[in-house]
Amino acid sequence: MAEPIMVFQIFADSSQVSNLECKYGAVTMIPFTGKVESDLFTGEILPGACDVQIENPALSRNMCAKYMFKGVDCEGNECLLFVENNGYLAPVMRNDPWLPACPRFLTDSPVLGDYLCRQQFRSEVQGRDWGVEIRIYDIMKEV
């Protein structure tokens, strides 16, 4: 199995979470902070990051997190890295340790742009005692 190209550490403040529950479903909005340290990119999440989780009456959950890191690429260039990570959790998946998701990236890094802005990545999301860990994989390296 391939090694992740990046691992994000995500920290949520439970006092800032917004919830709405009704007979049509539920939505939870979770603001968060975080960081990444990797060979490709090292940085911190800028303010405004949010994970929006929408659950329907059948208990299927759609999750979409959007956030932006400020940091440096593998050549030391200061840059921004935008991430949108989308996942879907069906009731039968509730006991799986990792949630599969699909990340999308945008960056102004002259080194990473051509690589990260392709649609060739997958992610695995897992809750930890300290927050959430997101492992990013290049699916082309798994083939």
N, CA and C atoms as an extended XYZ file, in Angstrom:
429
Properties=species:S:1:pos:R:3:atomname:S:1:resname:S:1:resid:I:1 pbc="F F F"
N         0.841       -1.192        0.000 N   MET     1
C         0.000        0.000        0.000 CA  MET     1
C         0.879        1.246        0.000 C   MET     1
N         0.454        2.242       -0.714 N   ALA     2
C         1.212        3.484       -0.844 CA  ALA     2
C         1.193        4.274        0.463 C   ALA     2
N         2.217        5.064        0.644 N   GLU     3
C         2.294        5.970        1.790 CA  GLU     3
C         1.540        7.255        1.453 C   GLU     3
N         0.959        7.906        2.456 N   PRO     4
C         0.295        9.183        2.175 CA  PRO     4
C         1.311       10.241        1.755 C   PRO     4
N         0.887       11.136        0.874 N   ILE     5
C         1.769       12.231        0.457 CA  ILE     5
C         1.732       13.381        1.463 C   ILE     5
N         0.636       13.475        2.215 N   MET     6
C         0.501       14.478        3.279 CA  MET     6
C        -0.443       13.916        4.339 C   MET     6
N        -0.251       14.362        5.584 N   VAL     7
C        -1.151       14.015        6.678 CA  VAL     7
C        -1.522       15.315        7.380 C   VAL     7
N        -2.822       15.633        7.380 N   PHE     8
C        -3.321       16.849        8.034 CA  PHE     8
C        -3.746       16.513        9.458 C   PHE     8
N        -3.466       17.417       10.366 N   GLN     9
C        -3.958       17.322       11.737 CA  GLN     9
C        -4.990       18.433       11.916 C   GLN     9
N        -6.216       18.056       12.254 N   ILE    10
C        -7.343       18.981       12.349 CA  ILE    10
C        -7.820       19.059       13.799 C   ILE    10
N        -8.044       20.301       14.274 N   PHE    11
C        -8.479       20.531       15.651 CA  PHE    11
C        -9.748       21.374       15.648 C   PHE    11
N       -10.822       20.828       16.209 N   ALA    12
C       -12.103       21.538       16.269 CA  ALA    12
C       -12.323       22.076       17.679 C   ALA    12
N       -13.017       23.212       17.757 N   ASP    13
C       -13.418       23.794       19.038 CA  ASP    13
C       -14.911       23.522       19.186 C   ASP    13
N       -15.270       22.596       20.059 N   SER    14
C       -16.669       22.183       20.181 CA  SER    14
C       -17.585       23.325       20.618 C   SER    14
N       -17.048       24.359       21.230 N   SER    15
C       -17.887       25.492       21.649 CA  SER    15
C       -18.334       26.346       20.466 C   SER    15
N       -17.734       26.149       19.292 N   GLN    16
C       -18.061       26.938       18.108 CA  GLN    16
C       -18.931       26.188       17.097 C   GLN    16
N       -19.341       24.969       17.422 N   VAL    17
C       -20.128       24.142       16.499 CA  VAL    17
C       -21.576       24.632       16.448 C   VAL    17
N       -22.146       24.679       15.233 N   SER    18
C       -23.552       25.055       15.037 CA  SER    18
C       -24.328       23.830       14.557 C   SER    18
N       -25.518       23.624       15.118 N   ASN    19
C       -26.352       22.466       14.771 CA  ASN    19
C       -27.772       22.896       14.437 C   ASN    19
N       -28.373       22.175       13.511 N   LEU    20
C       -29.796       22.305       13.215 CA  LEU    20
C       -30.322       20.895       13.006 C   LEU    20
N       -31.356       20.527       13.749 N   GLU    21
C       -32.003       19.228       13.576 CA  GLU    21
C       -33.489       19.448       13.362 C   GLU    21
N       -34.036       18.732       12.384 N   CYS    22
C       -35.475       18.813       12.118 CA  CYS    22
C       -35.914       17.497       11.497 C   CYS    22
N       -37.195       17.356       11.184 N   LYS    23
C       -37.685       16.086       10.643 CA  LYS    23
C       -37.126       15.783        9.250 C   LYS    23
N       -36.549       16.772        8.599 N   TYR    24
C       -36.008       16.593        7.249 CA  TYR    24
C       -34.539       16.189        7.247 C   TYR    24
N       -33.913       16.219        8.431 N   GLY    25
C       -32.504       15.873        8.524 CA  GLY    25
C       -31.800       16.759        9.540 C   GLY    25
N       -30.498       16.855        9.388 N   ALA    26
C       -29.705       17.651       10.319 CA  ALA    26
C       -28.494       18.218        9.592 C   ALA    26
N       -28.018       19.343       10.079 N   VAL    27
C       -26.782       19.928        9.573 CA  VAL    27
C       -25.938       20.348       10.767 C   VAL    27
N       -24.653       20.073       10.673 N   THR    28
C       -23.685       20.476       11.688 CA  THR    28
C       -22.560       21.220       10.983 C   THR    28
N       -22.224       22.393       11.504 N   MET    29
C       -21.130       23.191       10.955 CA  MET    29
C       -20.035       23.263       12.014 C   MET    29
N       -18.846       22.779       11.633 N   ILE    30
C       -17.744       22.642       12.580 CA  ILE    30
C       -16.560       23.484       12.110 C   ILE    30
N       -16.317       24.641       12.739 N   PRO    31
C       -15.110       25.392       12.405 CA  PRO    31
C       -13.888       24.693       13.008 C   PRO    31
N       -12.739       24.824       12.357 N   PHE    32
C       -11.560       24.125       12.855 CA  PHE    32
C       -10.277       24.840       12.458 C   PHE    32
N        -9.196       24.416       13.086 N   THR    33
C        -7.843       24.843       12.750 CA  THR    33
C        -7.046       23.583       12.452 C   THR    33
N        -5.805       23.750       12.082 N   GLY    34
C        -4.995       22.569       11.837 CA  GLY    34
C        -3.657       22.900       11.228 C   GLY    34
N        -2.920       21.833       10.931 N   LYS    35
C        -1.579       21.997       10.366 CA  LYS    35
C        -1.219       20.774        9.541 C   LYS    35
N        -0.184       20.936        8.750 N   VAL    36
C         0.390       19.832        7.989 CA  VAL    36
C         1.906       20.038        7.955 C   VAL    36
N         2.632       18.940        8.121 N   GLU    37
C         4.078       18.928        7.952 CA  GLU    37
C         4.391       17.741        7.064 C   GLU    37
N         4.899       18.012        5.865 N   SER    38
C         5.209       16.926        4.939 CA  SER    38
C         6.373       17.336        4.058 C   SER    38
N         6.847       16.395        3.252 N   ASP    39
C         7.922       16.701        2.307 CA  ASP    39
C         7.454       17.660        1.223 C   ASP    39
N         6.146       17.632        0.873 N   LEU    40
C         5.606       18.500       -0.172 CA  LEU    40
C         5.299       19.905        0.314 C   LEU    40
N         4.682       19.989        1.489 N   PHE    41
C         4.142       21.261        1.968 CA  PHE    41
C         4.055       21.233        3.488 C   PHE    41
N         4.354       22.376        4.108 N   THR    42
C         4.202       22.542        5.548 CA  THR    42
C         3.458       23.846        5.777 C   THR    42
N         2.396       23.805        6.601 N   GLY    43
C         1.650       25.031        6.835 CA  GLY    43
C         0.588       24.899        7.911 C   GLY    43
N        -0.076       26.031        8.157 N   GLU    44
C        -1.145       26.145        9.157 CA  GLU    44
C        -2.425       26.581        8.455 C   GLU    44
N        -3.570       26.122        8.961 N   ILE    45
C        -4.858       26.511        8.390 CA  ILE    45
C        -5.192       27.948        8.783 C   ILE    45
N        -5.637       28.715        7.800 N   LEU    46
C        -6.068       30.094        8.026 CA  LEU    46
C        -7.476       30.125        8.624 C   LEU    46
N        -7.865       31.240        9.273 N   PRO    47
C        -9.235       31.359        9.806 CA  PRO    47
C       -10.283       31.189        8.702 C   PRO    47
N       -11.432       30.634        9.075 N   GLY    48
C       -12.539       30.462        8.139 CA  GLY    48
C       -12.790       29.024        7.730 C   GLY    48
N       -11.965       28.099        8.192 N   ALA    49
C       -12.138       26.686        7.844 CA  ALA    49
C       -13.412       26.142        8.471 C   ALA    49
N       -14.151       25.329        7.705 N   CYS    50
C       -15.401       24.773        8.225 CA  CYS    50
C       -15.699       23.426        7.569 C   CYS    50
N       -16.179       22.508        8.387 N   ASP    51
C       -16.663       21.217        7.915 CA  ASP    51
C       -18.179       21.243        8.063 C   ASP    51
N       -18.890       21.087        6.949 N   VAL    52
C       -20.354       21.083        6.966 CA  VAL    52
C       -20.813       19.649        6.735 C   VAL    52
N       -21.560       19.122        7.702 N   GLN    53
C       -22.052       17.753        7.632 CA  GLN    53
C       -23.577       17.777        7.592 C   GLN    53
N       -24.137       17.196        6.525 N   ILE    54
C       -25.587       17.163        6.349 CA  ILE    54
C       -26.038       15.708        6.382 C   ILE    54
N       -26.994       15.429        7.268 N   GLU    55
C       -27.511       14.072        7.414 CA  GLU    55
C       -28.978       14.043        7.018 C   GLU    55
N       -29.358       13.072        6.187 N   ASN    56
C       -30.764       12.960        5.775 CA  ASN    56
C       -31.523       12.062        6.756 C   ASN    56
N       -32.835       11.968        6.627 N   PRO    57
C       -33.607       11.143        7.556 CA  PRO    57
C       -33.205        9.665        7.565 C   PRO    57
N       -32.583        9.178        6.502 N   ALA    58
C       -32.125        7.785        6.441 CA  ALA    58
C       -30.753        7.605        7.094 C   ALA    58
N       -30.223        8.691        7.686 N   LEU    59
C       -28.949        8.704        8.412 CA  LEU    59
C       -27.720        8.611        7.513 C   LEU    59
N       -27.867        8.882        6.223 N   SER    60
C       -26.705        9.026        5.348 CA  SER    60
C       -26.173       10.439        5.538 C   SER    60
N       -24.859       10.549        5.614 N   ARG    61
C       -24.248       11.848        5.904 CA  ARG    61
C       -23.304       12.254        4.783 C   ARG    61
N       -23.446       13.494        4.340 N   ASN    62
C       -22.566       14.084        3.353 CA  ASN    62
C       -21.718       15.125        4.073 C   ASN    62
N       -20.406       15.050        3.891 N   MET    63
C       -19.502       15.976        4.567 CA  MET    63
C       -18.667       16.729        3.553 C   MET    63
N       -18.525       18.018        3.762 N   CYS    64
C       -17.712       18.858        2.892 CA  CYS    64
C       -16.929       19.834        3.762 C   CYS    64
N       -15.622       19.687        3.753 N   ALA    65
C       -14.748       20.595        4.500 CA  ALA    65
C       -13.990       21.457        3.507 C   ALA    65
N       -13.941       22.756        3.800 N   LYS    66
C       -13.188       23.697        2.954 CA  LYS    66
C       -12.271       24.502        3.858 C   LYS    66
N       -11.005       24.571        3.444 N   TYR    67
C       -10.026       25.269        4.258 CA  TYR    67
C        -8.804       25.647        3.430 C   TYR    67
N        -8.016       26.591        3.966 N   MET    68
C        -6.835       27.050        3.276 CA  MET    68
C        -5.651       27.086        4.232 C   MET    68
N        -4.554       26.489        3.785 N   PHE    69
C        -3.304       26.528        4.514 CA  PHE    69
C        -2.440       27.671        4.003 C   PHE    69
N        -1.666       28.260        4.893 N   LYS    70
C        -0.598       29.186        4.518 CA  LYS    70
C         0.689       28.535        4.968 C   LYS    70
N         1.652       28.433        4.059 N   GLY    71
C         2.886       27.763        4.432 CA  GLY    71
C         3.940       27.869        3.364 C   GLY    71
N         4.768       26.822        3.287 N   VAL    72
C         5.864       26.782        2.313 CA  VAL    72
C         5.851       25.439        1.588 C   VAL    72
N         6.203       25.488        0.301 N   ASP    73
C         6.270       24.255       -0.480 CA  ASP    73
C         7.634       23.591       -0.292 C   ASP    73
N         7.855       22.507       -1.003 N   CYS    74
C         9.063       21.711       -0.848 CA  CYS    74
C        10.343       22.440       -1.238 C   CYS    74
N        10.222       23.565       -1.941 N   GLU    75
C        11.401       24.360       -2.292 CA  GLU    75
C        11.527       25.620       -1.447 C   GLU    75
N        10.659       25.743       -0.417 N   GLY    76
C        10.749       26.890        0.482 CA  GLY    76
C         9.983       28.118        0.020 C   GLY    76
N         9.200       28.005       -1.052 N   ASN    77
C         8.387       29.128       -1.528 CA  ASN    77
C         7.174       29.310       -0.622 C   ASN    77
N         6.910       30.539       -0.179 N   GLU    78
C         5.681       30.799        0.556 CA  GLU    78
C         4.512       30.639       -0.400 C   GLU    78
N         3.449       29.996        0.074 N   CYS    79
C         2.304       29.752       -0.801 CA  CYS    79
C         1.067       29.465        0.027 C   CYS    79
N        -0.061       29.435       -0.682 N   LEU    80
C        -1.341       29.053       -0.107 CA  LEU    80
C        -1.761       27.722       -0.732 C   LEU    80
N        -2.464       26.923        0.064 N   LEU    81
C        -2.987       25.645       -0.426 CA  LEU    81
C        -4.432       25.539        0.029 C   LEU    81
N        -5.353       25.612       -0.935 N   PHE    82
C        -6.785       25.463       -0.653 CA  PHE    82
C        -7.144       23.988       -0.768 C   PHE    82
N        -7.976       23.515        0.158 N   VAL    83
C        -8.422       22.116        0.156 CA  VAL    83
C        -9.938       22.082        0.277 C   VAL    83
N       -10.572       21.286       -0.571 N   GLU    84
C       -11.981       20.929       -0.411 CA  GLU    84
C       -12.010       19.415       -0.325 C   GLU    84
N       -12.505       18.886        0.786 N   ASN    85
C       -12.521       17.445        0.998 CA  ASN    85
C       -13.973       17.004        1.186 C   ASN    85
N       -14.431       16.105        0.319 N   ASN    86
C       -15.820       15.644        0.339 CA  ASN    86
C       -15.886       14.159        0.661 C   ASN    86
N       -16.772       13.819        1.591 N   GLY    87
C       -16.953       12.427        1.970 CA  GLY    87
C       -18.427       12.104        2.132 C   GLY    87
N       -18.721       10.823        2.068 N   TYR    88
C       -20.088       10.343        2.198 CA  TYR    88
C       -20.064        9.157        3.147 C   TYR    88
N       -20.958        9.176        4.113 N   LEU    89
C       -21.013        8.112        5.107 CA  LEU    89
C       -22.416        7.526        5.135 C   LEU    89
N       -22.537        6.283        4.677 N   ALA    90
C       -23.812        5.564        4.746 CA  ALA    90
C       -23.912        4.897        6.107 C   ALA    90
N       -25.132        4.622        6.577 N   PRO    91
C       -25.281        3.978        7.893 CA  PRO    91
C       -24.474        2.686        8.057 C   PRO    91
N       -24.330        1.913        6.983 N   VAL    92
C       -23.582        0.651        7.079 CA  VAL    92
C       -22.083        0.869        7.262 C   VAL    92
N       -21.608        2.101        7.059 N   MET    93
C       -20.186        2.411        7.187 CA  MET    93
C       -19.830        2.961        8.571 C   MET    93
N       -20.772        3.084        9.465 N   ARG    94
C       -20.548        3.758       10.751 CA  ARG    94
C       -19.429        3.150       11.590 C   ARG    94
N       -19.152        1.874       11.435 N   ASN    95
C       -18.128        1.231       12.246 CA  ASN    95
C       -16.764        1.168       11.575 C   ASN    95
N       -16.649        1.677       10.356 N   ASP    96
C       -15.355        1.684        9.678 CA  ASP    96
C       -14.434        2.691       10.370 C   ASP    96
N       -13.159        2.330       10.561 N   PRO    97
C       -12.247        3.255       11.255 CA  PRO    97
C       -11.894        4.488       10.423 C   PRO    97
N       -11.864        4.353        9.098 N   TRP    98
C       -11.507        5.463        8.216 CA  TRP    98
C       -12.675        5.809        7.315 C   TRP    98
N       -12.948        7.089        7.159 N   LEU    99
C       -13.955        7.575        6.226 CA  LEU    99
C       -13.256        7.914        4.911 C   LEU    99
N       -13.642        7.280        3.813 N   PRO   100
C       -13.047        7.649        2.526 CA  PRO   100
C       -13.605        8.983        2.053 C   PRO   100
N       -12.747        9.785        1.440 N   ALA   101
C       -13.173       11.087        0.935 CA  ALA   101
C       -12.360       11.437       -0.303 C   ALA   101
N       -12.790       12.499       -0.951 N   CYS   102
C       -12.149       12.939       -2.195 CA  CYS   102
C       -11.694       14.388       -2.038 C   CYS   102
N       -10.388       14.613       -1.973 N   PRO   103
C        -9.890       15.987       -1.841 CA  PRO   103
C        -9.654       16.641       -3.203 C   PRO   103
N        -9.786       17.946       -3.190 N   ARG   104
C        -9.456       18.766       -4.364 CA  ARG   104
C        -8.568       19.899       -3.873 C   ARG   104
N        -7.545       20.234       -4.651 N   PHE   105
C        -6.578       21.248       -4.243 CA  PHE   105
C        -6.476       22.374       -5.260 C   PHE   105
N        -6.171       23.555       -4.752 N   LEU   106
C        -5.739       24.692       -5.562 CA  LEU   106
C        -4.568       25.318       -4.818 C   LEU   106
N        -3.545       25.729       -5.545 N   THR   107
C        -2.397       26.356       -4.898 CA  THR   107
C        -1.746       27.357       -5.835 C   THR   107
N        -1.110       28.357       -5.227 N   ASP   108
C        -0.329       29.315       -6.007 CA  ASP   108
C         1.151       28.946       -6.001 C   ASP   108
N         1.498       27.781       -5.496 N   SER   109
C         2.886       27.319       -5.490 CA  SER   109
C         3.336       27.023       -6.912 C   SER   109
N         4.440       27.621       -7.359 N   PRO   110
C         4.936       27.328       -8.705 CA  PRO   110
C         5.459       25.893       -8.825 C   PRO   110
N         5.773       25.272       -7.706 N   VAL   111
C         6.305       23.910       -7.697 CA  VAL   111
C         5.184       22.870       -7.622 C   VAL   111
N         4.173       23.124       -6.795 N   LEU   112
C         3.145       22.126       -6.526 CA  LEU   112
C         1.904       22.228       -7.406 C   LEU   112
N         1.691       23.353       -8.065 N   GLY   113
C         0.458       23.577       -8.813 CA  GLY   113
C         0.142       22.509       -9.839 C   GLY   113
N         1.106       22.195      -10.707 N   ASP   114
C         0.844       21.213      -11.763 CA  ASP   114
C         0.548       19.828      -11.196 C   ASP   114
N         1.096       19.521      -10.036 N   TYR   115
C         0.874       18.213       -9.425 CA  TYR   115
C        -0.428       18.178       -8.618 C   TYR   115
N        -0.587       19.072       -7.649 N   LEU   116
C        -1.727       18.995       -6.735 CA  LEU   116
C        -3.060       19.398       -7.367 C   LEU   116
N        -3.040       20.161       -8.436 N   CYS   117
C        -4.302       20.616       -9.029 CA  CYS   117
C        -4.894       19.606      -10.006 C   CYS   117
N        -4.357       18.403      -10.039 N   ARG   118
C        -4.933       17.298      -10.806 CA  ARG   118
C        -5.952       16.582       -9.926 C   ARG   118
N        -6.856       15.880      -10.542 N   GLN   119
C        -7.869       15.114       -9.799 CA  GLN   119
C        -7.398       13.669       -9.659 C   GLN   119
N        -6.337       13.449       -8.888 N   GLN   120
C        -5.789       12.101       -8.758 CA  GLN   120
C        -5.509       11.729       -7.301 C   GLN   120
N        -6.322       12.271       -6.398 N   PHE   121
C        -6.066       12.044       -4.981 CA  PHE   121
C        -7.295       11.482       -4.283 C   PHE   121
N        -7.048       10.786       -3.199 N   ARG   122
C        -8.103       10.323       -2.313 CA  ARG   122
C        -7.639       10.605       -0.894 C   ARG   122
N        -8.564       10.615        0.030 N   SER   123
C        -8.179       10.836        1.422 CA  SER   123
C        -8.902        9.851        2.323 C   SER   123
N        -8.324        9.672        3.494 N   GLU   124
C        -8.915        8.864        4.544 CA  GLU   124
C        -8.979        9.741        5.784 C   GLU   124
N       -10.150        9.824        6.386 N   VAL   125
C       -10.386       10.685        7.542 CA  VAL   125
C       -10.662        9.808        8.747 C   VAL   125
N        -9.975       10.094        9.857 N   GLN   126
C       -10.202        9.303       11.073 CA  GLN   126
C       -10.143       10.207       12.302 C   GLN   126
N       -11.123       10.015       13.178 N   GLY   127
C       -11.112       10.717       14.449 CA  GLY   127
C       -10.010       10.185       15.345 C   GLY   127
N        -9.382       11.073       16.069 N   ARG   128
C        -8.335       10.722       17.032 CA  ARG   128
C        -8.689       11.351       18.369 C   ARG   128
N        -7.990       10.972       19.428 N   ASP   129
C        -8.224       11.570       20.747 CA  ASP   129
C        -8.019       13.083       20.723 C   ASP   129
N        -7.099       13.555       19.922 N   TRP   130
C        -6.726       14.970       19.883 CA  TRP   130
C        -7.476       15.757       18.808 C   TRP   130
N        -8.185       15.084       17.887 N   GLY   131
C        -8.883       15.766       16.791 CA  GLY   131
C        -9.152       14.816       15.646 C   GLY   131
N        -8.791       15.224       14.435 N   VAL   132
C        -9.024       14.424       13.232 CA  VAL   132
C        -7.738       14.360       12.425 C   VAL   132
N        -7.453       13.174       11.905 N   GLU   133
C        -6.306       12.992       11.021 CA  GLU   133
C        -6.830       12.727        9.620 C   GLU   133
N        -6.253       13.421        8.646 N   ILE   134
C        -6.623       13.217        7.243 CA  ILE   134
C        -5.370       12.823        6.482 C   ILE   134
N        -5.397       11.644        5.915 N   ARG   135
C        -4.277       11.147        5.107 CA  ARG   135
C        -4.619       11.332        3.638 C   ARG   135
N        -3.710       11.964        2.918 N   ILE   136
C        -3.894       12.222        1.483 CA  ILE   136
C        -3.028       11.251        0.698 C   ILE   136
N        -3.654       10.575       -0.280 N   TYR   137
C        -2.947        9.599       -1.120 CA  TYR   137
C        -3.050        9.998       -2.594 C   TYR   137
N        -1.982        9.728       -3.333 N   ASP   138
C        -1.965        9.896       -4.777 CA  ASP   138
C        -2.387        8.555       -5.367 C   ASP   138
N        -3.564        8.502       -5.992 N   ILE   139
C        -4.054        7.222       -6.496 CA  ILE   139
C        -3.202        6.689       -7.654 C   ILE   139
N        -2.473        7.566       -8.346 N   MET   140
C        -1.628        7.113       -9.427 CA  MET   140
C        -0.418        6.332       -8.896 C   MET   140
N        -0.023        6.598       -7.648 N   LYS   141
C         1.100        5.855       -7.053 CA  LYS   141
C         0.642        4.536       -6.454 C   LYS   141
N        -0.674        4.330       -6.357 N   GLU   142
C        -1.214        3.100       -5.799 CA  GLU   142
C        -1.447        2.047       -6.863 C   GLU   142
N        -1.389        2.454       -8.133 N   VAL   143
C        -1.681        1.536       -9.239 CA  VAL   143
C        -0.500        0.626       -9.489 C   VAL   143
